[in-house]
Amino acid sequence: GREAVLRAGSRGSLESAGEEVAVLLSGGVDSSVALRLLHDAGVRTRAFYLRIWLEDEDAHVASGECPWEEDWAYCTAVCEQAGVPLERVSLQRECSSLV
């Protein structure tokens, strides 16, 4: 958890702590570069793509639109290139019930 990251930071690197770092990917450049920098520095990383924003996914699919698919494809390509595991986490119901 947070303590492990703080311990790792005090020793100078996350790599030396042996911890795995979760990186949330959005399908954009910033999160992809952050993932790649951590991975290239020797930090064990695992990537996650969160689907939380579609209020009515069925309406998007029915219209032939699926805006998250392009982001997911980009995240998949970035992770495959780096050899980093990627998981898709759907939190739409949780998000809509809390927001």
C-alpha positions in Angstrom: 0.0 0.0 0.0 1.0 3.6 0.6 3.5 2.7 3.2 5.4 0.4 0.7 5.5 3.3 -1.8 6.8 5.7 0.8 9.5 3.1 1.9 10.4 2.6 -1.7 10.7 6.3 -2.3 13.0 6.7 0.7 15.3 4.1 -0.8 15.2 5.8 -4.1 13.2 3.5 -6.3 10.0 1.5 -6.5 11.9 -1.3 -8.1 13.8 -2.0 -4.9 10.6 -2.4 -2.9 9.5 -5.3 -5.1 6.0 -3.8 -5.2 3.6 -4.0 -8.2 2.2 -0.6 -9.2 -1.3 -0.2 -10.6 -1.6 2.3 -13.4 -5.0 3.5 -14.6 -4.9 3.9 -18.4 -7.4 6.3 -20.1 -6.4 5.7 -23.7 -4.5 8.9 -23.8 -0.9 9.8 -24.0 -0.2 10.9 -20.4 -1.2 7.7 -18.7 0.5 5.6 -21.5 3.7 7.5 -21.0 3.5 7.1 -17.2 3.1 3.4 -17.6 6.0 3.1 -20.0 8.3 5.2 -17.9 7.6 3.0 -14.8 7.9 -0.2 -16.8 11.1 0.9 -18.5 12.6 1.9 -15.1 12.1 -1.7 -13.9 9.0 -1.2 -11.8 6.5 -4.1 -11.9 3.3 -2.6 -13.3 -0.2 -3.7 -14.0 -2.6 -1.6 -16.0 -6.3 -1.1 -15.5 -8.9 0.5 -17.8 -12.0 1.7 -16.0 -15.3 1.9 -17.8 -17.4 4.3 -15.7 -18.9 7.0 -17.9 -21.5 5.5 -20.1 -25.0 6.2 -18.7 -26.8 4.1 -21.4 -24.4 1.8 -23.1 -27.2 0.0 -25.0 -28.1 3.3 -26.7 -24.5 3.7 -27.9 -24.2 0.2 -29.2 -27.6 0.4 -30.9 -26.5 3.6 -32.8 -23.3 1.9 -33.9 -21.2 4.0 -31.5 -18.9 2.6 -28.9 -16.6 5.4 -27.8 -14.6 3.4 -25.3 -13.6 0.8 -27.9 -10.9 3.0 -29.5 -9.5 3.8 -26.0 -9.5 0.1 -25.1 -7.7 -0.8 -28.3 -5.0 1.9 -27.7 -4.6 0.7 -24.1 -4.3 -2.9 -25.3 -1.7 -2.0 -27.9 0.4 -0.1 -25.3 0.3 -2.9 -22.8 1.1 -5.6 -25.4 4.1 -3.6 -26.6 5.4 -3.2 -23.0 4.4 -6.7 -21.9 2.3 -5.3 -19.1 -0.9 -7.1 -18.0 -4.1 -5.1 -18.6 -7.5 -5.5 -17.0 -10.8 -3.9 -18.0 -12.9 -3.0 -15.0 -16.6 -2.0 -15.5 -17.8 0.2 -12.8 -20.8 1.8 -14.6 -23.4 0.6 -12.2 -21.4 1.6 -9.1 -20.7 5.0 -10.6 -24.3 5.7 -11.6 -25.6 4.6 -8.2 -23.2 7.0 -6.4 -23.2 10.0 -8.8 
